[in-house]
Amino acid sequence: MIAGGELLVRGASNLAAAAKVSPLIIGLTVVAFGTSAPELAVSIQSCYEGKTDLAVGNAVGSNISNLLFILGVSAIAAPLAVSLRLFRLDIPAMIVAALMLLGFGWDGKLDRVEGAVCFLTLVCYFIFTVRQGRRESAIAAAESQIAVQEITYDPKKSTAKDTILDVVKLLIGLALLVKGADWLVKACVSLAQGFGVSELVIGLTVVAIGTSLPELVTSLMASLRGERDLAVGNVVGSNILNILLVLGLSSVVAPDGINVDRQSLAFDIPVLIAMSVAAIPVFFSGMVISRIEGIAMLLYYLSYLGYLVRHASRPAGTVTPAMETVLFLAPLVPLVLTVIVVSRWKSKSTS
């Protein structure tokens, strides 16, 4: 899956750049799609096998992993720059997508009509993004430097041979992702049955981290190479795609839609929404995600995994009490405020 994601990102990015698409649009759409392709492959494969809990857990768990684990590790490697564009469009879109999942799934199912609405919302978001990108392409390319060095492409050097090679890369990447997804779903279901752990928990942890590896590799590499706006844009774009594309398209493909577990509605999706909202002040503090903020994100993600492991013995479908959700999220507000204050104080003392 990692090899397939890498080939897909390289091939698709080169083709998009050869078509003279803005580097900003490439990063927020093509790169995000490439790194979200494992989640899409796993979720569709899960729906075909009737394992819809795994599909929901995979998408929600991947989003939480993206926000806390991937951004945390990337920020620890090097502080991450945050583009002002993210506050105007992409972060609000990420929050709206999570709210749509909670609203549509409140009755315990994401049906085909709701999935189609999610997919159409994504199409509208992409159209608006492309139009905005065309207006601000020169400024956006100069400010964000969204394309990583490995996938930058010079249209002047593009030849028919290069185009054919990029198409082959894209097709091979998709094939590897689909086959890897098939193996991953079967192995995780077997683990869930063998250890008596619910498929939802397996999807939220093992599968979520495994399918988030392309985002981790892309963001970490971008951070280390100085392309730090890509690290944030890739995560935000992937989170939007994971809900509107992955779950939206999966629910359209699934014969009876996707079942949304009550535990996911009571705990995991509210945690995702809370983390998405909490990201706004953290991102806005100096327009950079500092190492201290990265450490705080990583620690909170470890506490989330610890919570899931502690409650893994519960029967599938058990609703997490509302009070437990509130208690888990309660430290988030003072933690965010403390991290912002410390980061700003450290920034002023350095300057």
N, C-alpha and C positions, 0 to 999 in steps of 0.2 A: 504493500500500500504506500509506503514512504517513497519507494522507487517510482511507482506509478504517479504519485502526486508531483514528484520532482519533474518527471518528463512532461506531464500535462501542463504544469506551470511554465516551463521553458518554451514548449511548443506554442501554447496559446498566447503567451506574452509576446513572442517574436512575431506571430501572425498579426496580433493587434497593433504592434508598433509598426510593422511593415505597411499596415493599412492607414498609418498616420493618425492613430488614436492618441489622445493626450496621455502622457505618463501618469497623471493623477487618476484618470479613469481606468487605466490598466491596473494600477495598484488596488483601487477600491472595488473593482469588478472582476477582472480576469484573474488576478493573483488571489483575491479572496475566494473566487469560485474554485480555483484550482486546489486551494488548501481546504475548502469545504467539501470537495468531491468525495473524500472518504466517508464523511458523515452521510452524504446523499446515497452513496452506494450501500452502506451498511443499513440505513433506514429502509430503503426500497427492498433490499434483500430480506430484511426482517419482516416487512409487511407481506411479502410473498409467502413466507413461511409461517405466517400467523402470529409472529412474536412482536406485536405492536408496542408492548410495554418497553421492550428493548429500544425501539425507535425513538419514543419520547424521552426515555432516560438518556439515550445517547446524545440527542440534540441539546437538551437542557444541561446535561452534565458537561458537554463540550463547551457551551457558552460560559458556564461558571468557571471551567478550567481555563478558557481563553482570557477572561477578565482578571482572574486572580493568579493563576499559576504561570501562564505564558508571559503576561505583562510584568508580573513580579520578577521572574527570572531574567527577562530581557532588561528591566530597569536596574537590576542588581549588576548585570554585566556592564551597562552604561546608561546614564540618565536618558530618558526618551523625550523627544520634542513632540508637542501636541499642536496640530494645526488648528487655526481658528475656525476653519471650515467644518471641522468635526462637531463643534458646538452648535453651528447653525443648522446642520442637516443630519449628519450621520448618527450622532449620539441620540438625538430625539427619535430618529427612525428606529434605532436599536431598542429604545424603551417602548415605543409604540408596538413593535413586533412582539415583545414579551407580554405586553398587556393584551394584545389580540389573542395570543395563545391561552392566557388565563381566562379571558372572556369566552372564547369559542369552546374551550375544553371544560367549562364549568359544569356542563351536563354529563361529563364523563366520556365524551367522544368528540373527535374532530372529524366531521363527515366530509363528503366530497365537495359539497357546496362551499363549506367554510375553507377547505383546502384551496379551492379555486379562487376564493376571495383573497387569501394570503398570497397566492401566486400572482394575481393581477395587481395587488398592492406592490409587490416586488417589481413588476414590469413598469408601473408608474414611477416608482422610485428610481429605477435605472434610467428611464427616459428623462426625468428631471435632472438626474446627475449628469447625463451626457450633455444636455443643453447648457447647464451651468458650466460644465467643463469646457465647452466650446467658447463660452464667453470669457472665461478666465484661464484659458489653457496656458498662456504665456506666464502669467503670475503664479498659477498653481505649480507649474513645472519648476519654476525658479525657487519657490519657497519650500515645497515639500520634498522634492527630489525622490519621488515615490518609487521609482524602479531600482531594484537592486542591481549591482554590477553584473552578476551572472546572467541576468535576463534582459539587460539593455540590448537594444537592437538598432542598428543604423540602416534606415530604409534605403539609403543610397547604395549600400552594398548588397541589397536583396536581389537574389537571382531566382530563376525558376527552380534550380536545384535546391536552394535554401528553403524555398516555400514547400517543396515536396518533402524535404527532410523534417520540417516543422510539423507538417500534417501527420507524418509517420510517428513522430514523437508523441503527438497528442493522442493518436489512436492507440498506440502501445500503452501509454500511460493510463488511458481509460480501461483497457483490457486488464492491466495489472490491478487496478483499483477494484474492479468488479470481482475478479477472482479472489483477491485478498479479502474483500468484504464477505464473500461466501465462506471462506475458511474461518474468519473471525467470528461471524455469527454462530456457526455450528460449534466452535470451540467454547465460546462464552455460554451458550445455552447448556452445553454439557457440564461445564463448571458449576453453573447455577443449580442444576439438578443434583450433581454429585455432592456439593457442599450444603445443600439446603438453603441457599441464598436466593432471594427473589431476583427475577430478571431485571427489574427496575434498578435495584442497587448495583448489579453487574454493569448495566448500561451507564449508570451515573458515575461509575468509578473506572473499571478496567477498560471498557470500550471507549468511554469518553476521553480518557487520557491517550489511549492508543490512536484514536482517530484525530486527536489534536496535535499529534507529533508533527505533521507538516506545517501547521501554524507556528509551533514552537521553533522548528528549524528555520523557517523563513524569518520570523521576528528576531530570533537570537542572532542570526547571520546579519540581518539588516542593522541591528543595534551595534554589533561589533564593527561593522564596516562604515559606520557613521550615517547610514540611511535610516535614521531613527524615527522619522515620521511614518515610514512604511510599516514599522513594527506595530504602531498603534492603529493605523488605517487598516492593516490586514486583519487585526483582531476584531475591530468594530464591524468591518464589512463581512467577515465570516459569521459573526453573531447574527447579523441581519439575515444572511443567507440560510443559516442553520434552521431558522424558524419559518421564514416566508417561502423558501425554496425547498429545503429538505423535508420538513413536516408537511408543508402545503402540498408538494408534489406527491409525497408518500401517501397522504390521505386520499388524493385523487386516484392513485393507482390501487390502493387497498380496496378489496371488494366491499367491505363494510365500514370503511373509514378506520381511524386510529383510536383505540381506547386510551383515555387519559386517566391514569391511576389516581385515586383520591389522595394518596400520600404525596404524589407529585404536585397536585393542586394545593394541598395544605402546607407543604413545606418547600419543595425544590423550586417551583416556579416563583413563589413569593421571594425566596432567597435571590433568585436570578434578577427579579425586578429591583429589589433593594440594592443589590450590588451594582446594577446598571445606573440607578439614580445616584448612588454614593460615588460613582466614578466622576460625576460632573464636577463637584468641588475639588476632588483630588487632581483631576486633569487640569482644572483652571488655576491651580495654585502655581503661579509663575509660568504657566503654559509648558510645564515639564513634569515628568514623573521621575522623582528623585530615587536614589538608592534606598533611602529610608522608607519611602512609600512602597517601593518594590518589596522590601522585607516585610512590611505590614501586610501587603497583599498575599504574599506567600504563606505567612503564618496563619492568616485567616482561612486560606484554602486548606491548609493542613488540619485546622480545627473542623472544617466542613467534612473532610474525609473521615476524621476521627468520629464525628457524629454519625455518619453513615455506617461505619463499621460497628459502632456501639449498638445501633438499632437494626443491624442486619438480621438478627434472629427473629424479628417480627414477621408474622405471616404476610404474604403478598396482599396488597390492598388495604393494609391497616392504615388508618388515617392518623397522621401525626397530630397530636393535640395542638390547638392554636397557641396555648401558653408556651409550649416548648419552642415553637417558631419565634414567638416574641422574645423569649429569653435568649435564643441563639443570635437574633439580630440586634438585641439591646446594646451590646458593646460596640456596634458598628458606628454609631453617631459619635461617641467620645473618641473612638479610635481615629475616625476621619479627621475630626477637629484637631486632635493632638498631632497627627502626622502633618497636617497643613501648617500648624503653628511652628512645629520644629523645623520643617522644611524652609519656611520663610525666614525664620530666625537664622538658620544656618546660611541661607543665601545672602542675607544682609551682612552677617559677620564676615563672610568670604569677600563680598564686594567692598 
